[in-house]
Amino acid sequence: MDDVNFPSHYRKGKIECIEAIEAALTKEEFIGYLKGAIMKYTWRAKHKGKESEDYKKLHWYATRLSKLRIKDD
């Protein structure tokens, strides 16, 4: 199981949670959501006890943000 890229607890229907969040927000709001998630995982990485996993999650959100921003260029 890949708890970073494909966590089963976020795939309990036909649409993944992140896709529902993106659909519910404007593009700018979604960008803010992604930036907030990056900050969250950066902040807590050294304090939660799963530093490596938090950095992988941070990378996942940063990659998603980067792909979204590249579409604008």
MOWOTA-V409039 format. One line per field, one symbol per residue. ss: DSSP state (H for helix, E for strand, - for the rest). A space follows every 50 residues. Layout:
BEGIN
ss->???
END
This chain:
BEGIN
ss->-------HHH------HHHHHHHH--HHHHHHHHHHHHHHHHHH------ HHHHHHHHHHHHHHHHHHHHHH-
END
